[in-house]
Amino acid sequence: MANLGVRALSNLVFPTGQDASWLANFQLEDGTTIQQVAADVDAALGSAAVWMRRRFSDLVYFTSDPLVDYRQGVTNGLALHTEFGEPNAYRADVTGHSLAYREYDRKLGWTWDYLRKARREQIEADIADIIKDLQDKFEAMLIRRCLNDAEDTGALNDVGNGYSPGWCLSGGTLTFTPPAVNGKTFASTHDHYQDDAGGAWTNAMFKTARADLMEHGHEPPYQFWINDTEEDTVRGLSDFTPTEGVGVRFGATQDVATVGSNFIGVIHDFYVKVVPRVPQYYGIYFKSYGANSQRNPIRCRVEKGRSAPWVRMIGSGAYTEFPIENMWVFTGFGFGAGDRTAGGAYYNNNASWTDATVTGAD
């Protein structure tokens, strides 16, 4: 019989041979029972998994498939029809790559004596700290993949001798020629890692990023992520138009209160979003095809058999009288390009590209 459903901490607290009614008498210092602690952890881990699925779903597509296949540029074309002849057969040129995947864990570290004397607020602080670490790691690894042109490889990334790349790259190990669009052809040296020595965002940089996406057939609107320290610079650009912010609607004669979005404005077909973990001088630009769309630029590889990030509690060794003290958090995910033409990265502080150092990334 199939054991359908989420694997929760509650599945581990009262296994066969443990007296649930007796455990119900176990309490923290303030009277909180072990069932309540288990429910708190279970709810928190569930919310963390939902956060990972939704946080950047306009950029990401979730999949457990470790491989990506896609078409690249080749000259085929159509022949003029003739009455007494058959056309030649042609085929697409298909290439592909692997998707990186890493696993992370962290033990709760609650001893039996601590659980007897702790208050619920202290337990909740530990739980919140775990959730913060999960969210930080997920966000940092995604942004790192977007802002590094190095191709991930090796056993650490679970791709063996394969490679997990980012955007179109000149000079990388994986040779990729983007397909021709609207009569425009591309070379294997085509690159979506832009650089400029100016040290600040300009109208021209957004135009360049837009051209990178539009020439591959990706129609606007697009998104552009920047660091929070550079928001004022972008707002001050002559081509920038602010969106309706939280609490304000811009009118011709009067500003009206409203509820806005997470975007600060629009410039050259980009919705601009402030994402503080994006390092200063760097930007991420891409075409979104909708929440968790298979056409989105980045793929997030998750645990085999899953369709989204999964966070679980697992046990350490044999069950003890209070198994919750031996639990730890476990999750796994990794990022790689899905469509290498549908996004790119910008570095505006040097005339040559330098990979970003993203706080919290491995």
Buried (B, 14 or more C-beta within 10 A) or exposed (E): EEEEEEEBBBBBBBEEEEEEEEBEEBBBEEEBBBBBBBBBBBEBBEEBBEBBBEBBBBBBBBBBEBEBEBEBBBEEEEEEEEEEEEEEEEEEEEEEBBBBBBEBEBEBEBEEEBBEEBEBEBBBEBBEEBBEBBBBBBBBBBBBBBBBBBBBBEEEBBBEEBBBBBBBBBEBEBEBBBBBBEEEEBEBEBBBBBBBEBEBBBBEBBBBBBEBBBBBBBEEEBBBBBBEEBBEBBBEBEEBEBBBBEEBBEEEEEEEEEEBEEBBBBBBBBBBBBBBBBBBBBBBBBBBBEBBBEEBBBBBBBBEEBEBBBBBBBBEEEBEEBBBBBBBBBBBBBBBBBBBBBBBBBBBBEEEBBBBEBEBBE
